[in-house]
Amino acid sequence: MRFDLRAWCALLRAPGVGSKTYHTLLEAFGSPEAFFHAP
């Protein structure tokens, strides 16, 4: 599986995103890339 490390780091460093929110977003979108490409 290929992934963009920049997307992972950006999501981890986003204001207001802690570990619980991070995991919730990953469950909902599947990957940070999918989160950033969502409408």
Secondary structure as GFF3:
##gff-version 3
##sequence-region A 1 39
A	DSSP	alpha_helix	5	13	.	.	.	ID=ss1
A	DSSP	alpha_helix	19	29	.	.	.	ID=ss2
A	DSSP	alpha_helix	32	37	.	.	.	ID=ss3
###
